[in-house]
Amino acid sequence: MGSPVDQLVDLLDLEQIEVNIFRGRSPEESLQRVFGGQVAGQALIAAGRTVAPDRPVHSLHAYFLRPGIPGIPIVYQVDRIRDGRSFTTRRVLGVQQGRTIFALTADFHLPEESPFEHQIARPDVPGPEELPSALEEVGSVLGELPPFISRRQPFELRYVDRVRWTEEELKGVEARSAVWLRTNGTLPDDPLIHTCAVTYASDMTLLDAVRVPVEPLWGKRHFDMASLDHAMWFHRPFRADEWLLYEQESPVAVGGRGLARGQIFDRQGCLVVSVMQEGLFRRIA
């Protein structure tokens, strides 16, 4: 079977079945739909495999159109929209059983010297060495871990704030969350693998920021949630197998939809990725 990180790399290693057509494996799971981060990561790999390696991804914009079915392969069809002097654009459709379940547009940029630079400061929070792992923290209370934890096993997560378990603890809590993350092992040096690994991870906790004020993040859920769309901007090179701080907040939740945004910093304090996502929330009957 290999380690969880080996399984992640294998999941991102698509089979090329035509010039612009790739097939991705979808793990057999007991959950009701394929994890959105998996589909986004695989679609980005498909796009990247049609682009020269000297042009890293600078942004992606994606829509989750239908829930994917676990255990059934997903075919990714790449449309080569543009090959310009500085920018390359790809459109990717994820198809399962003849139905489009996912659409992504990704842009790649030939690196160039910047005339100026600025960024916001990284939040002053405890380092990952000072915090327990999420598995330790959750396992000590729940004992048996939830089934969706399998999606997080390739990554080590450490919540900056302690996990809250009761409605009483949630009173007055702001709609924000922060987590340190890195893969549970070393990744290959290919920058595209690191970009797609963080794309995978970016969908694991982002919508938690919307839920923080209304229910504990772990244990019995009162709301079902599903990603609607997802956007990312990649500012600087990074490694997904080194600690990254993922700060997340939700500016608004209304009409059954919640908006979340995140910023990912490296240990040196550099902002490396920005993320936005909207999710659908419905009360579980």
N, C-alpha and C positions, 0 to 999 in steps of 0.2 A: 504493500500500500504506500510506503514512504511516509515522510513526515508531513504535517499539515502544510508547511511551506512548499514542499515538493509537489503536493497535490494542487496547491494554488498555481504554481508555475505550469503544471500539466494542464490545468483548467484553461490557462491563457495561451497554451500552445495549440493554436487552431490548425485544423487540416485544410490545406488549400486544394479545392476540388476543381477549380477553373481559374482563369487569370484574375478575375475580380470576385470570386466566390469562395467563401471559407465556411467550414463547419466546426461548431464548438460543442463540446460535451456538456451535458447538463446533469449534475449528480442526481441520483435517485434519493429523494427525501420524503419524509412523512408530512412535510408542510404543504400548504395549499397552492403555493406559487413559487416560481423560480426567484431567487434573490436578485433584486434590481442591480446591485453593484456588480454581480457576476456578468449580467448581460451588457452593462455599460463598459466594463473592462474588456470583455471579449470583442465588442464592436469596435472599441478603440484600437485593439491589437490588429483587427482586420484592416482598419483604415491605415494604420501605421505601416503595415507590411506592403503597402502600395506607394510609400513615400520614401525618398532618399533619406538615409540615416543621419545626414547632416542637418536635417530640418526637424527639430523637436516639436511636439505638440504645444501650442500656446493657448488653445481654448477648445471647449466642446459644449454643445447644446443638445439636449436629448429629451425625448418624450417617451414615457412608458404607456403604450397604447392598449395592450391587453396583458393579462397575467400569463406568464409562461408556465408550461406544465413540466414539473420535475421529471427527470429521467429520459426526456425526449430531446434529441440533438436540436440545436438552433443553427440555421443557415444564415450567414451574413453576406449580403450583396452590396458591394462597394461601387459607388458611382464617382468617377474621377472628375469632379466639377471644374477644378482649376489647377493648373501648374504654372504659376507665375514666376517672376524673377526672384521675389522675396517670400511669397506666400503660396501655400498649397492647400487646397480645400477638398475634402472628401465627404460624401454623404453615404451613410450606411443604413440599410434596413435589416432588422433581425426578423427572420421568418421561421415559424414553427407550424408544422402540419398545414402548410399553404396559407397561413394567416400572418400578417405583419403584426408583431407584438411590440416592436421597438424601432425608433427612428433616431438617428444621431447625425449631427453635422460636426466635423472636427476641422480645425484649421492648424496648419503647421507653418512655422516661421523660421527662416534662415537667420541665425543669431547675428546681431549687429551692435555696434557700439552705441551706448545711450548718451545723449547730450546732457542729461541730468537724471538724478535719482532721488526718490524719497519714499518713505513708508511709515505706517503707524508702528508704535512700539509693541513688542510682545508683552502680554500681561505678566505681571510679577506673581508667579504661582510656585508652589513647591515642585521640585524636580521629581522625575519618575522614581528615583531611588528612595525617595521619602514616602512613597505611596504603596499600598497593597495592590496586587493585581486584581482585576475585576473578577476573575474566576475564584480567587481566594475570598474576596469580599462577599460575593454572591453565594458561593458554595457553603460558606460558614453559616448562612442563614437558611437557605433553601434546601441544602443537602443535595437533592437531585437537581441537576441543571436543566433548564428548559431546552426543548429540541432545537430551537433556532441558534443555540450557542455553537452548533457545528459550523455555522457560517463565519464565526469570529475566531475559530481556532487557529487559522494561519497568522493571526495577529495577537500580540500581547497588548492589552488595554489596561490603563490605570486612570481611574476617575480622579480629577483634582479635588472635587467635593465628595464627601462620604455619600454613599448610596442611602437614600431615604426610603423607608419601608411603610410608613403610615400616613394617613391623610393629615394627622395632626402635625407631622414633621413638614408637610408641604405648605402649610399656611405662611403666606408672605413670601414664598420663594419666587424669584424672578424666572422668566422664561429663557434660561440660558444654561449651558452645560459646557464642560471642558474635559478633555481626555488626552492623555499621552498614549501614543500608539507606535508600534513598529512590528515588522514581521517576526515570527517566532523562529528565525533562522536567517542565514545569509542568502540573498538573491543573486542571480547572475548579474554581470556588470551592464548588460544592455539597458540604457536609459529608458527605453520604451516599456520594459518590464516593470521598472520602478514606477513610472507614470501610471500604468494600468493597475498596478497593485494598490496605489493610493486612490485611484478612481474606484476600485472595488471597495476599499475601506471607507471612503467618504460617505457611502450610503448606509453604513452600519449604525451610526449614532446621531446623524444630523437631525432627524425628526424628533429625537429625544427632547430637544430644546423646546419643541411645541408642547410636549406632554408633561414636562417637569412640574408645572403649577397644578396639574389636575389629577395625576395618578403616579404611583411609584413606577420607576422604570423597569423593575423586575417583579416577578410574581404574577398573580392573577391580573389580567387586563380587562378594562372596562370599555376600551375603544379599539377598534380595528383601524389600521392605518396602511396606506399604500402610497408609494411615490408616484407623482404625476409627471413632473419634469425635473430636469437636473442640469445645472450649468457649472462649469469649472474654468478657471483661468490659471495657467501655470506660469509663474513669474520667474523662477530661478531653478537651476538644477538641484536635485536632492536625492537622497537614498531612502527608500521605504524600509530598509532594514536597520535604520538608525532612528533614534527617538524623535518624534514629531509631536508638537502640541497642537491639538485640534480644538480651537475655541469656537463655540456654537451659540447662537441666540436666535430667538423668534420674535421679529418685530410685530407680527400680527397673526391672529387666528380668527376667522370669521367665515360663515356660510359653509361650514363643513370642510374648509380647507385651511391649512396652516402653512405659513411661509417661514423658512429657516435659512440662515446664512452662516457660513463658517469661514474661518481663516486658519491656515495651517502654517506654523512656524517651525524652523529647525532649532537645534540646541543653541546655535549662535545668535538667535533672535531674528533671523531673516524671515520675512514673509515669503513663502515659496508657492502657496496655492490659495486661491479664493474660491468659495463654493456657494451656490444658492440652490435651493430646492423647495418645491411646493408639494405638500402631501394631502391626501384625502383622509378625513377622520370621520368615522361613524361609530355610534354607540353599539356595543355588542348586546344583542337581545338576551 
